Amino acid sequence: MKLSALLPATAMALILSACAPEEAPAPEPTPTATPEATPTPDVSETPTATASDDVLSFMIGDLEATALLDGGFTMPVSESPFAAEQTAEEISAALEDAGVESATLSLALHPLLVKTPDGVILFDSGTGGPPAGALMSSLDDAGIDPADVTDILISHSHFDHVGGLATSGGELIFPNATIRMSAPEWEFMQANEQQAILVGAITPKVETFEPDAEIIPGVVTAVEVAGHTPGHSAFRLGAGDDTLLYIGDSMHHYVISVQHPGWKIAFDTDEPTARASREALLAELAESGEPIYAFHFPFPGIGHIEMADDGFVYVED
């Protein structure tokens, strides 16, 4: 696990801007911190196999999946995205009530890899560099060459999810992959002038889908979770009783987003809609018990949502 010191305020401001609707490739901040690994999950009662501390393989029914750590960052609660409306004291109190570190807040970044009989699917691509950028190392630990990836499914176009698609010079990192995102999200990304180089690089590879479309029959279906960005998608993997929901940025923090879903987060482009979507998704997941894969929760981000008192709680699997 790659660990480091707390980021200074100036570096964190640059990181936060990288996730905002108008983001630019991140500069060279000091190395970032990642949350500690959680216990080995067991999504489908199938034993797991770990190639390194930054890679964890598990099964979703018959699908072989691998969590791949890209990195993460830690910030003072006063500089976190939740401080857009809530006070630092409120955020710290919520963290303390949950029994976790209350002076700082950590967000991990870990794309998901899924092997199918017909190809290799990557869900989101990480930052491609600071504040994270360890995806290539994690792929190597998992025995995957970037050229092996056949499909990349993008939840949304914030830089920490698409920065790893191409180099700063516009060279594709996954040369054989079709890049798939919702049509509204692709339109949103193309309108972002700060992503012009990246857009130019990936345009020949992009194929769009409509919200809630079945993308790969029997394997992946898009699930619209509106509000974070104009075309934000979650993805349901598997079939029948053996499914897992890749939630993208439907939720950011395993305590704050789950236990206080009504709190404003700075990154949401349509905050009221994002709030309603988050609350509805939590209720659905608590009722169904469906496992989730949460990109920003502590690595590997696999668990489920349960009812607790008058709200919800995230439980690691």
C-alpha positions as CSV (number, residue, x, y, z in Angstrom):
1,M,0.0,0.0,0.0
2,K,1.4,3.4,-1.0
3,L,1.3,5.8,1.9
4,S,2.6,9.3,2.4
5,A,2.1,12.5,4.4
6,L,-0.9,14.8,4.6
7,L,-1.1,17.0,1.5
8,P,-0.6,20.8,2.1
9,A,-3.5,23.1,1.4
10,T,-2.1,24.4,-1.9
11,A,-1.7,20.9,-3.3
12,M,-5.1,19.8,-2.1
13,A,-6.7,22.8,-3.8
14,L,-5.2,21.7,-7.1
15,I,-6.4,18.1,-6.5
16,L,-10.0,19.3,-5.8
17,S,-10.0,21.4,-8.9
18,A,-9.1,18.3,-10.9
19,C,-12.4,16.7,-9.9
20,A,-14.5,19.8,-10.6
21,P,-16.6,20.2,-13.8
22,E,-13.8,22.4,-15.3
23,E,-10.7,20.3,-14.6
24,A,-7.1,20.4,-15.9
25,P,-4.5,17.6,-15.7
26,A,-3.2,17.6,-12.1
27,P,0.2,19.3,-11.5
28,E,3.0,17.6,-9.5
29,P,1.9,17.8,-5.9
30,T,3.6,15.9,-3.1
31,P,2.8,12.2,-3.1
32,T,-0.6,11.3,-1.8
33,A,-1.9,9.0,0.9
34,T,-4.3,6.1,0.4
35,P,-6.6,4.7,3.0
36,E,-5.6,1.4,4.7
37,A,-6.7,-1.8,3.0
38,T,-9.9,-3.4,4.2
39,P,-10.4,-7.1,4.9
40,T,-10.5,-9.4,1.9
41,P,-14.0,-9.4,0.4
42,D,-15.9,-12.4,-0.7
43,V,-18.6,-11.2,-3.0
44,S,-19.8,-14.6,-4.3
45,E,-18.6,-17.1,-1.7
46,T,-15.5,-17.7,-3.9
47,P,-12.0,-17.6,-2.4
48,T,-10.1,-14.5,-3.3
49,A,-6.5,-14.2,-4.6
50,T,-4.3,-11.2,-4.0
51,A,-1.3,-10.5,-6.2
52,S,-0.1,-7.5,-4.1
53,D,-1.3,-5.1,-1.5
54,D,-2.6,-2.9,-4.4
55,V,-4.5,-5.7,-6.3
56,L,-7.3,-7.9,-5.1
57,S,-9.1,-10.5,-7.3
58,F,-12.6,-11.8,-6.5
59,M,-15.6,-13.3,-8.4
60,I,-18.9,-11.9,-9.4
61,G,-20.7,-15.1,-10.3
62,D,-18.7,-16.4,-13.2
63,L,-16.9,-13.2,-13.8
64,E,-13.3,-12.7,-12.6
65,A,-12.9,-9.2,-11.2
66,T,-9.8,-7.4,-9.9
67,A,-9.7,-4.2,-7.8
68,L,-6.7,-2.1,-8.9
69,L,-5.4,0.7,-6.6
70,D,-4.5,3.9,-8.4
71,G,-3.8,5.9,-5.3
72,G,-5.6,8.4,-3.1
73,F,-5.4,11.5,-1.0
74,T,-5.9,12.7,2.5
75,M,-7.0,16.3,3.3
76,P,-8.0,18.3,6.4
77,V,-11.8,18.1,6.7
78,S,-12.0,21.9,6.3
79,E,-10.6,21.5,2.8
80,S,-12.7,18.5,1.8
81,P,-15.4,18.6,-0.8
82,F,-18.0,18.3,1.9
83,A,-16.9,21.6,3.4
84,A,-18.7,23.4,0.5
85,E,-21.7,23.9,2.8
86,Q,-21.1,22.0,6.1
87,T,-18.7,23.2,8.7
88,A,-15.4,21.5,9.6
89,E,-16.9,20.9,13.0
90,E,-19.9,19.1,11.6
91,I,-17.8,16.9,9.4
92,S,-15.4,16.0,12.2
93,A,-18.3,15.2,14.5
94,A,-19.8,12.9,11.9
95,L,-16.4,11.1,11.5
96,E,-15.9,10.9,15.2
97,D,-19.4,9.4,15.7
98,A,-18.4,6.7,13.3
99,G,-15.3,5.9,15.2
100,V,-12.8,7.0,12.5
101,E,-10.1,9.7,12.2
102,S,-11.9,13.0,12.5
103,A,-9.3,15.7,11.7
104,T,-8.7,14.5,8.1
105,L,-10.7,12.8,5.4
106,S,-9.3,10.3,2.9
107,L,-10.5,9.3,-0.6
108,A,-9.1,6.3,-2.4
109,L,-9.0,5.8,-6.2
110,H,-9.3,2.2,-7.5
111,P,-10.6,1.3,-11.0
112,L,-12.1,-2.1,-11.5
113,L,-11.0,-4.8,-14.0
114,V,-13.3,-7.6,-15.2
115,K,-12.4,-10.5,-17.5
116,T,-15.0,-12.0,-19.7
117,P,-14.8,-14.8,-22.3
118,D,-14.7,-12.1,-25.0
119,G,-12.4,-9.5,-23.5
120,V,-11.0,-7.4,-20.6
121,I,-13.1,-4.5,-19.3
122,L,-11.7,-1.6,-17.2
123,F,-14.0,0.6,-15.3
124,D,-12.6,4.1,-15.2
125,S,-8.9,4.9,-15.7
126,G,-7.7,6.8,-12.7
127,T,-5.7,10.0,-12.9
128,G,-2.8,8.9,-15.1
129,G,-0.4,10.8,-12.7
130,P,-0.4,12.7,-9.5
131,P,-2.4,12.9,-7.2
132,A,-2.5,9.1,-7.9
133,G,-1.1,7.4,-11.0
134,A,-0.3,3.8,-9.7
135,L,-2.8,2.1,-12.1
136,M,0.0,0.9,-14.4
137,S,1.9,-0.7,-11.5
138,S,-1.3,-2.4,-10.3
139,L,-2.1,-3.7,-13.7
140,D,1.4,-5.1,-13.9
141,D,0.9,-6.8,-10.6
142,A,-2.3,-8.3,-11.9
143,G,-0.5,-9.6,-15.0
144,I,-2.4,-7.3,-17.4
145,D,-0.8,-5.4,-20.2
146,P,-2.6,-2.2,-21.2
147,A,-2.9,-3.6,-24.7
148,D,-5.0,-6.5,-23.4
149,V,-7.8,-4.1,-22.3
150,T,-10.6,-4.3,-24.9
151,D,-13.2,-2.0,-23.3
152,I,-13.1,0.9,-20.9
153,L,-16.4,2.0,-19.3
154,I,-16.3,5.5,-18.0
155,S,-18.7,6.5,-15.2
156,H,-18.1,10.2,-15.8
157,S,-15.5,12.6,-17.2
158,H,-13.9,14.1,-14.0
159,F,-10.2,13.9,-14.3
160,D,-9.6,11.3,-11.6
161,H,-11.7,8.9,-13.7
162,V,-10.5,9.7,-17.3
163,G,-6.9,11.1,-16.8
164,G,-5.4,7.6,-17.3
165,L,-6.8,7.2,-20.8
166,A,-4.0,9.1,-22.6
167,T,-0.6,10.7,-21.9
168,S,-0.2,14.5,-21.6
169,G,1.0,14.4,-25.2
170,G,-2.2,12.7,-26.4
171,E,-0.9,9.1,-26.8
172,L,-3.5,6.4,-26.0
173,I,-2.5,4.3,-22.9
174,F,-4.9,1.5,-23.8
175,P,-4.4,1.4,-27.6
176,N,-6.8,-1.5,-28.3
177,A,-9.7,-0.4,-26.1
178,T,-13.1,0.9,-27.1
179,I,-13.9,3.8,-24.7
180,R,-17.6,3.8,-23.7
181,M,-19.5,6.5,-21.9
182,S,-23.0,7.8,-21.9
183,A,-23.9,10.2,-24.8
184,P,-24.7,13.1,-22.4
185,E,-21.4,12.6,-20.6
186,W,-19.4,12.6,-23.9
187,E,-21.1,15.8,-24.9
188,F,-20.2,17.3,-21.5
189,M,-16.6,16.2,-21.8
190,Q,-16.2,17.6,-25.4
191,A,-17.4,21.0,-24.1
192,N,-14.7,21.1,-21.5
193,E,-11.9,23.1,-23.1
194,Q,-9.4,22.1,-20.4
195,Q,-9.7,18.5,-21.7
196,A,-9.2,19.3,-25.3
197,I,-6.0,17.2,-25.7
198,L,-7.6,14.2,-24.0
199,V,-10.8,14.5,-26.0
200,G,-8.8,14.7,-29.3
201,A,-6.8,11.6,-28.3
202,I,-9.7,9.4,-27.4
203,T,-12.3,10.6,-30.0
204,P,-11.6,7.8,-32.5
205,K,-12.1,5.2,-29.8
206,V,-15.3,6.6,-28.1
207,E,-18.6,4.8,-28.5
208,T,-21.5,6.2,-26.6
209,F,-24.6,4.6,-25.0
210,E,-27.9,5.8,-23.8
211,P,-28.6,6.0,-20.1
212,D,-29.6,2.7,-18.6
213,A,-28.5,0.8,-21.7
214,E,-27.3,-2.8,-21.7
215,I,-23.7,-2.3,-22.8
216,I,-22.4,-5.9,-22.9
217,P,-25.3,-8.4,-23.0
218,G,-25.4,-10.5,-19.9
219,V,-22.3,-8.8,-18.4
220,V,-22.7,-5.0,-18.0
221,T,-25.7,-2.7,-17.8
222,A,-25.5,1.1,-17.3
223,V,-27.5,2.5,-14.4
224,E,-28.1,6.3,-14.6
225,V,-27.4,8.0,-11.3
226,A,-28.0,11.6,-12.3
227,G,-26.7,14.9,-10.8
228,H,-23.0,14.4,-10.3
229,T,-22.3,15.2,-13.9
230,P,-24.8,15.4,-16.8
231,G,-24.3,11.8,-17.9
232,H,-23.0,10.1,-14.8
233,S,-23.4,6.3,-14.8
234,A,-23.1,3.5,-12.4
235,F,-22.7,0.0,-13.9
236,R,-24.3,-3.3,-12.9
237,L,-22.1,-6.3,-13.5
238,G,-23.3,-9.9,-13.7
239,A,-26.7,-11.5,-14.0
240,G,-29.4,-13.0,-11.8
241,D,-28.5,-13.1,-8.2
242,D,-24.8,-12.7,-8.9
243,T,-24.5,-9.0,-9.5
244,L,-22.4,-6.1,-8.2
245,L,-23.0,-2.4,-8.7
246,Y,-20.0,-0.2,-9.6
247,I,-21.3,3.1,-8.2
248,G,-18.8,5.6,-9.7
249,D,-19.2,8.9,-7.9
250,S,-22.7,8.3,-6.7
251,M,-21.0,8.4,-3.3
252,H,-17.5,9.6,-2.3
253,H,-16.9,8.8,1.3
254,Y,-17.9,5.6,3.1
255,V,-19.1,7.6,6.2
256,I,-20.2,11.0,5.1
257,S,-21.9,10.1,1.7
258,V,-23.7,7.1,3.3
259,Q,-24.7,8.4,6.7
260,H,-25.3,12.0,5.6
261,P,-26.5,11.7,2.0
262,G,-28.2,15.1,2.1
263,W,-25.0,17.0,2.7
264,K,-23.7,19.0,-0.3
265,I,-20.6,18.0,-2.1
266,A,-18.6,20.5,-4.1
267,F,-18.2,18.3,-7.2
268,D,-21.9,17.8,-8.0
269,T,-22.9,19.8,-11.1
270,D,-26.6,19.5,-10.2
271,E,-26.6,19.3,-6.4
272,P,-30.3,18.8,-5.7
273,T,-30.5,16.1,-8.3
274,A,-27.4,14.4,-7.1
275,R,-28.7,14.5,-3.5
276,A,-32.0,12.9,-4.5
277,S,-30.2,10.3,-6.6
278,R,-27.8,9.4,-3.8
279,E,-30.7,9.0,-1.3
280,A,-32.7,6.9,-3.7
281,L,-29.8,4.6,-4.5
282,L,-29.0,4.1,-0.8
283,A,-32.6,3.1,-0.1
284,E,-32.6,0.7,-3.0
285,L,-29.3,-0.9,-2.0
286,A,-30.3,-1.3,1.6
287,E,-33.4,-3.1,0.5
288,S,-31.8,-5.3,-2.1
289,G,-28.5,-6.1,-0.3
290,E,-26.7,-5.9,-3.6
291,P,-22.9,-5.7,-3.2
292,I,-21.3,-2.4,-4.4
293,Y,-17.9,-1.4,-5.7
294,A,-17.1,2.1,-4.5
295,F,-14.3,3.8,-6.4
296,H,-13.5,6.3,-3.6
297,F,-14.2,4.1,-0.5
298,P,-11.2,2.5,1.3
299,F,-9.5,-0.1,-0.9
300,P,-10.9,-2.4,-2.2
301,G,-14.3,-0.6,-1.8
302,I,-16.4,-3.8,-1.8
303,G,-19.3,-4.0,0.6
304,H,-23.0,-3.3,0.9
305,I,-25.5,-0.8,2.4
306,E,-27.6,-1.6,5.5
307,M,-30.3,0.3,7.4
308,A,-29.0,1.8,10.7
309,D,-31.3,3.7,13.1
310,D,-33.0,6.2,10.8
311,G,-30.3,6.1,8.1
312,F,-27.8,4.0,6.3
313,V,-24.3,2.5,7.0
314,Y,-21.7,1.0,4.7
315,V,-20.5,-2.5,5.7
316,E,-17.3,-4.0,4.2
317,D,-17.6,-7.5,2.7
